[in-house]
Amino acid sequence: MAPVTVLITGASGFIALHVIDELLRKGYRVIGTVRSQSKADKITAQFKKVYPDGDLSFELVEDIAAEGAFNDVFKKHPEITEVLHTASPFSFGLNKSFEDAYLTPATKGTQHVLEAIKEYAPQVKHVVVTSSFAAIANRSKSGDKSFIHTEDTWNPIEWSDVDDQYKAYTASKKCAEVLARKFVEAEKPNFTLTTVNPPYVLGPQLFEDALENPTLNTSAEIVHQLLSTPADYAEYLSAPVGLSVDVRDVAKLHVLPIEKDSLAGLRLFPVNGAFNGQTLLNIIHNSFPELDGKVGKGKPEGAEEQVAKTQAYYDTTKTQQATGLTWIPLEKTVKDSVAQILSYKAHKL
Ligand code: NDP
């Protein structure tokens, strides 16, 4: 039987590379969309070393927000039966309006994928969209133990509430998920839709040469940056604050809906812990005593209690029961990330 062909958008991303790894490991044929040929060439060479017989190719989609961005991809590849839409901007400090930086690519990108499938690829069976905890989180309930975020919780934010780049990102992700779900409801296409709604995705880079860059993708950069804490830093490190999940679990959650029809329609919500800068620093120092005197320790005492006062409370039982997965613990996620960075520095720098 011919292998199943999966299209993954935003194939150069931190999460997407792990998803491609999972797909190739399982024998899928993968077509990725990237913005430039140089990215396609680089990723092809990287995966060739791991999967010499892996079936991976690329199509260029320079801007997912451009009208008809995906039409040619689906016209050219009638063999695509599965679509994973991960592409969306997740960086801050962009020199653009909030609409141009976040809302337009997030919503138009999603709309263009779904429209192109409906028009040119009626054979597609499953679509997975990378949404976010941003579409779930109710920020006014942070620290409220009686408010439990689940797969059924929706962030009340509207685009009209946006007055900073963080709210713009958050609202763009919510709007994109709402759009995708309304599309399916209204158009009743041949495919099913599942969303993956992770909080901060931490963990190692799939290929360590991503560490050549001075900064990593937004979420992985959190741990990376903590390793630059000045050695004499002795204040409590309250920021950043968030919920987390391991990138390797997020990758599995993107692939499972292709294999399990029972995941159709669901929001998959994984969480392995709540953190702030200090709890992450504590994990780093507990795991790597050799960093003593090189990386600041902040103020380790009472860190967990502080997190408990500000965190979003959550329950991911529904996702765990539906998928059969349990989450890689946060300690391992952080440990594996730091080990990769230290090993890279030791032999490359
Ligand atoms: P990355 O920044 O590593 O990846 C984003 C991907 O989207 C890149 O491939 C990027 O291309 C592509 N992209 C962005 N804008 C456009 C555009 N206008 N046209 C074409 N391609 C575009 O981020 P992550 O891997 O972390 O994020 C992937 C997805 O996961 C996003 O949808 C994000 O919102 C979501 N997410 C991420 C979380 C996290 O903590 N990392 C948490 C929750 C959700 P290029 O490489 O060329 O820039």
Residues whose N, C-alpha, C, O or C-beta is under 5 A from the ligand:
A	BS01	NDP	G10 A11 S12 G13 F14 I15 A16 R35 V61 E62 D63 I64 A65 T86 A87 S88 P89 F90 P105 T130 S131 S132 F133 P198 P199 Y200 V201 N217 S219
